[in-house]
C-alpha cells in the first residue's frame, strides 16, 4: 500500500484571522506559527496538520498524503509515470515549509494539488486552544477527505493504484448517485470520492477521542452562530457521531468521535448503503425529509 494515511492539508483564506478564530474557538487546534501570509495549526505531535495560506479566494491549496519512506515514494512515482501524470520534486523550501524530508507534487485527476511525502516532523507537544482531549491520529492519519469530480473513473483508478481499497458505497441524495469510501490503513476510510459536475473538496473530517468533545464543539458552533451545514448525527459506515460546519476556506469540516477501526484487514468486506446516516446529519449531503 503506497499511501498509508492523510498527512496534512494546505487551505486558502482571504483573512487569516477568520481561521485563527475558527480553529481556536471551535476546533481546538494550536496555532504554532503565524505571520501576515500564513498560519500553521497543530492537532497532535506532528508540527502542523493544517497550513492556512492568505489568498485572493478561499479554497483548497494542497493535500499531503504520507507514503512512509523513499521506497514507497519511488513506487508512487512509477505509478504516476504509468498513468501519464506530470509531477515534480518538491523544492527544499517547500519541504522545509511542510516540515517533511521529501515530497513530490502533482495534480490528481480531480485537479487537486497533491503532495506525496515522507518523514514528517513529529514528537511535538500539542497544547489544545480550549478545554478538550486529544485528536485520533497516529497510524490512522489525520482524518479523511471527500473529493468530488466529473472525472470519477480516472480518480478512482489513481487512488486505487496508490493502494486504496473500497470499504463501501453509499447513495447520496445530493449527488444523485453513490459515493465510494476507501481505506489505506485501519481507519474505516481515509478518502471518499463522488461524481459531481465540478471538481471540489467536499469536506475534511477530524476525529476526537471523546463524544463529550463533539458535544462541546456543537454547543460552541451554535452559540457562536457558525454555519452548521449538517446537524449532529451518526454515520452508518464508520459509526462516527459528528456534525459539520463551513470552514473559512469554504469547504465543510466534520468533527466527530467513535470512528470504526478495522484491526484485521482480512475481515473487510465491501457493502453498500442507501443512506449516509442512522439519524441526524440533516442538510448538506444527506438532504432528505424527516421521517
VMD Tcl script that draws the C-alpha trace (Angstrom):
set ca {
  {0.00 0.00 0.00}
  {1.78 3.14 -1.23}
  {-0.22 5.79 0.66}
  {-0.59 4.99 4.36}
  {-2.60 7.96 5.61}
  {-3.76 11.53 5.26}
  {-0.88 13.73 6.36}
  {-1.84 17.38 6.11}
  {-3.86 19.99 4.26}
  {-2.98 23.38 2.89}
  {-6.01 25.66 2.69}
  {-6.58 29.18 1.34}
  {-8.44 32.01 3.01}
  {-8.85 35.74 2.35}
  {-8.47 36.80 6.00}
  {-6.16 34.70 8.19}
  {-7.95 36.00 11.29}
  {-11.05 34.03 10.27}
  {-9.14 30.74 10.51}
  {-7.45 31.76 13.77}
  {-10.86 32.35 15.34}
  {-12.43 29.19 13.84}
  {-9.50 26.93 14.73}
  {-9.05 28.12 18.30}
  {-12.72 28.63 19.21}
  {-14.29 25.56 17.60}
  {-11.65 23.04 16.52}
  {-9.32 23.39 19.48}
  {-6.21 23.48 17.28}
  {-2.99 25.08 18.46}
  {-1.54 27.96 16.43}
  {2.18 27.14 16.20}
  {3.27 29.63 13.56}
  {1.75 32.81 12.15}
  {2.79 35.77 10.02}
  {0.96 38.03 7.57}
  {0.93 35.35 4.83}
  {0.14 32.05 6.57}
  {-0.51 30.25 9.82}
  {0.09 26.67 10.88}
  {-2.18 24.62 13.10}
  {-1.27 21.63 15.26}
  {-3.69 18.91 16.40}
  {-1.23 16.20 17.54}
  {2.51 15.54 17.85}
  {3.26 16.46 14.24}
  {4.48 20.01 13.67}
  {1.33 21.05 11.82}
  {-1.57 19.33 10.09}
  {-3.41 22.35 8.64}
  {-1.44 25.09 6.89}
  {-3.51 28.19 6.15}
  {-2.38 30.46 3.32}
  {-3.57 34.02 2.66}
  {-5.05 34.21 -0.84}
  {-7.47 36.19 -3.01}
  {-10.03 33.38 -2.94}
  {-10.78 30.69 -0.32}
  {-10.39 27.00 -1.12}
  {-8.04 24.05 -1.05}
  {-4.34 24.68 -1.67}
  {-2.92 21.13 -1.40}
  {-3.35 17.75 0.26}
  {-0.41 15.83 1.68}
  {-0.55 12.02 1.64}
  {2.08 10.16 3.70}
  {3.85 7.33 1.83}
  {6.20 6.44 4.70}
  {9.59 6.01 3.03}
  {11.80 6.61 -0.01}
  {11.00 3.15 -1.33}
  {7.26 3.80 -1.34}
  {7.81 7.24 -2.85}
  {9.66 5.62 -5.74}
  {6.79 3.18 -6.19}
  {4.39 6.12 -6.24}
  {6.48 7.81 -8.92}
  {6.36 4.65 -11.01}
  {2.55 4.59 -10.81}
  {2.28 8.30 -11.63}
  {4.52 7.80 -14.67}
  {2.46 4.80 -15.84}
  {-0.70 6.92 -15.62}
  {0.93 9.71 -17.62}
  {0.57 12.30 -14.85}
  {3.13 15.11 -14.72}
  {4.96 15.60 -11.43}
  {7.92 17.43 -9.95}
  {10.04 17.04 -6.86}
  {9.29 19.41 -4.02}
  {11.87 22.14 -3.54}
  {13.98 22.41 -0.41}
  {11.94 25.45 0.59}
  {8.64 23.56 0.14}
  {9.89 20.60 2.17}
  {11.08 22.92 4.92}
  {7.73 24.70 4.93}
  {5.81 21.39 5.27}
  {8.43 20.04 7.71}
  {8.95 16.82 5.70}
  {12.06 15.01 4.44}
  {11.00 14.72 0.80}
  {7.94 15.04 -1.42}
  {6.69 15.14 -4.98}
  {3.92 17.42 -6.27}
  {1.26 16.58 -8.86}
  {-2.41 17.01 -9.70}
  {-4.76 14.07 -9.28}
  {-7.50 13.51 -11.90}
  {-9.84 15.66 -9.80}
  {-7.49 18.65 -10.27}
  {-6.47 18.55 -6.60}
  {-2.90 19.60 -5.85}
  {-1.39 16.53 -4.21}
  {1.86 16.14 -2.28}
  {3.19 12.63 -1.71}
  {5.71 12.84 1.12}
  {7.56 11.01 3.85}
  {9.37 11.99 7.04}
  {7.07 14.49 8.80}
  {8.44 16.39 11.79}
  {7.00 14.62 14.85}
  {7.36 14.46 18.63}
  {5.96 17.93 19.31}
  {3.79 18.76 22.31}
  {0.16 19.51 21.40}
  {-1.50 22.17 23.53}
  {-5.18 22.50 22.59}
  {-6.55 26.02 22.41}
  {-9.59 25.11 24.53}
  {-10.56 22.58 27.18}
  {-10.64 19.26 25.33}
  {-8.90 15.92 24.90}
  {-6.83 14.53 22.04}
  {-7.48 14.03 18.34}
  {-7.40 10.50 16.90}
  {-4.42 10.42 14.51}
  {-1.19 8.36 14.71}
  {-1.06 5.49 12.24}
  {-4.66 6.28 11.23}
  {-3.60 9.57 9.67}
  {-5.13 12.95 10.42}
  {-8.68 12.03 9.31}
  {-10.38 11.80 5.94}
  {-11.32 13.96 2.95}
  {-14.12 13.86 0.37}
  {-13.30 14.80 -3.22}
  {-15.96 15.48 -5.85}
  {-15.14 15.36 -9.57}
  {-16.62 14.72 -13.02}
  {-13.54 12.55 -13.72}
  {-14.72 9.81 -11.41}
  {-13.30 6.75 -13.19}
  {-9.86 8.36 -13.54}
  {-9.65 9.48 -9.91}
  {-10.76 6.03 -8.71}
  {-8.02 4.43 -10.78}
  {-5.42 6.87 -9.45}
  {-6.16 6.26 -5.78}
  {-6.64 2.51 -6.07}
  {-3.30 2.31 -7.87}
  {-1.88 4.22 -4.91}
  {-3.06 1.43 -2.61}
  {-6.54 2.47 -1.53}
  {-9.25 -0.20 -1.42}
  {-13.02 0.23 -1.35}
  {-14.73 -0.02 2.03}
  {-18.30 0.63 0.85}
  {-20.58 2.68 -1.38}
  {-23.33 4.96 -0.05}
  {-26.16 6.53 -2.03}
  {-26.22 10.30 -1.55}
  {-29.37 12.16 -2.49}
  {-27.45 15.38 -3.10}
  {-25.16 13.65 -5.62}
  {-27.98 11.61 -7.19}
  {-25.71 8.60 -7.02}
  {-23.22 6.65 -4.94}
  {-20.11 7.95 -3.22}
  {-17.25 5.49 -2.72}
  {-15.37 5.26 0.58}
  {-11.80 3.94 0.53}
  {-9.25 2.89 3.14}
  {-5.47 2.76 3.28}
  {-4.99 1.86 6.96}
  {-7.05 0.72 9.97}
  {-9.30 3.79 9.81}
  {-12.61 2.77 8.23}
  {-11.95 5.24 5.41}
  {-9.40 7.97 4.73}
  {-10.86 9.06 1.39}
  {-14.32 9.42 -0.12}
  {-14.96 10.04 -3.82}
  {-18.14 11.20 -5.50}
  {-19.14 12.04 -9.07}
  {-20.20 15.67 -9.48}
  {-20.34 18.29 -12.25}
  {-17.34 20.22 -10.88}
  {-14.07 19.45 -9.08}
  {-14.26 20.27 -5.38}
  {-13.30 19.19 -1.90}
  {-16.48 18.28 -0.05}
  {-15.17 18.15 3.48}
  {-12.31 17.35 5.86}
  {-13.04 15.15 8.86}
  {-11.18 15.37 12.17}
  {-11.84 12.81 14.90}
  {-11.59 13.48 18.63}
  {-11.33 10.81 21.32}
  {-14.44 11.74 23.28}
  {-18.08 12.20 22.31}
  {-18.13 14.85 25.06}
  {-15.73 16.96 22.97}
  {-18.03 16.61 19.96}
  {-20.93 17.85 22.07}
  {-18.90 20.77 23.42}
  {-17.88 21.74 19.89}
  {-21.51 21.53 18.74}
  {-22.57 23.88 21.53}
  {-19.78 26.30 20.59}
  {-20.82 26.25 16.93}
  {-24.42 27.06 17.89}
  {-23.56 29.72 20.48}
  {-21.08 31.42 18.13}
  {-23.58 31.46 15.28}
  {-21.38 29.36 12.97}
  {-22.79 27.90 9.76}
  {-23.76 24.34 10.78}
  {-24.14 22.65 7.39}
  {-25.13 19.22 8.75}
  {-26.64 18.73 12.19}
  {-25.45 16.21 14.75}
  {-25.92 12.65 13.56}
  {-24.34 9.21 13.28}
  {-22.99 7.74 10.04}
  {-23.89 4.20 9.01}
  {-20.49 3.19 7.69}
  {-17.84 4.33 10.17}
  {-20.33 4.77 13.08}
  {-18.95 8.28 13.75}
  {-21.11 10.65 15.80}
  {-20.48 14.06 14.25}
  {-21.63 17.39 12.85}
  {-20.40 19.67 10.07}
  {-19.67 23.38 9.83}
  {-18.49 25.53 6.95}
  {-14.81 26.38 7.37}
  {-13.39 29.80 6.47}
  {-11.93 28.15 3.34}
  {-15.41 27.36 2.01}
  {-15.47 23.57 2.39}
  {-17.03 21.77 5.34}
  {-15.20 20.49 8.41}
  {-16.65 17.45 10.17}
  {-15.86 16.97 13.85}
  {-16.68 13.50 15.17}
  {-15.88 10.69 17.57}
  {-16.24 6.93 17.77}
  {-14.88 6.07 14.34}
  {-14.72 2.41 13.36}
  {-11.21 0.92 13.34}
  {-10.68 -2.35 11.47}
  {-7.87 -4.29 13.14}
  {-7.91 -7.30 10.80}
  {-7.84 -6.16 7.18}
  {-8.85 -9.65 6.09}
  {-12.21 -9.05 7.77}
  {-13.09 -6.20 5.42}
  {-15.97 -6.84 3.03}
  {-17.45 -4.29 0.61}
  {-21.05 -3.26 1.32}
  {-23.45 -0.61 0.04}
  {-25.91 1.61 1.90}
  {-28.88 3.67 0.76}
  {-28.37 6.48 3.29}
  {-25.31 8.01 4.91}
  {-26.62 8.15 8.48}
  {-28.67 6.23 11.02}
  {-30.12 9.51 12.25}
  {-29.46 13.26 12.12}
  {-26.99 14.90 9.75}
  {-29.85 16.96 8.34}
  {-28.88 19.26 5.48}
  {-25.90 19.10 3.14}
  {-25.15 15.72 1.57}
  {-27.98 13.92 3.39}
  {-30.61 16.46 2.39}
  {-33.63 14.22 3.00}
  {-37.01 14.87 4.60}
  {-37.63 13.98 8.20}
  {-39.31 10.56 8.74}
}
mol new
graphics top color blue
foreach p $ca { graphics top sphere $p radius 0.5 }
foreach p [lrange $ca 0 end-1] q [lrange $ca 1 end] { graphics top cylinder $p $q radius 0.2 }
display resetview
